[in-house]
Amino acid sequence: PGAAVTVTNTATGATREAAAGEGGEFAFLSLPPGKYRVEVAAKGFKRTVVEELDVNVTQTSTVNLKLEPSIQEETVT
């Protein structure tokens, strides 16, 4: 929950942003058809990217992502 989701149209560079809901769901309504890059970032997790998602006029596009915990190293001196 609370992950930042960004979609970028790879042809135009146009972006939209949204926050994932409690169940991790997110939606972008009325995206123009084309190819998109989807990026998800959440505190404590590795950034996850889908490089190419096709969006068509008559279809709903679904992306299922699994966020992996980030490994943070601490150095004590």
Disulfide bonds with the S-S distance in Angstrom:
none
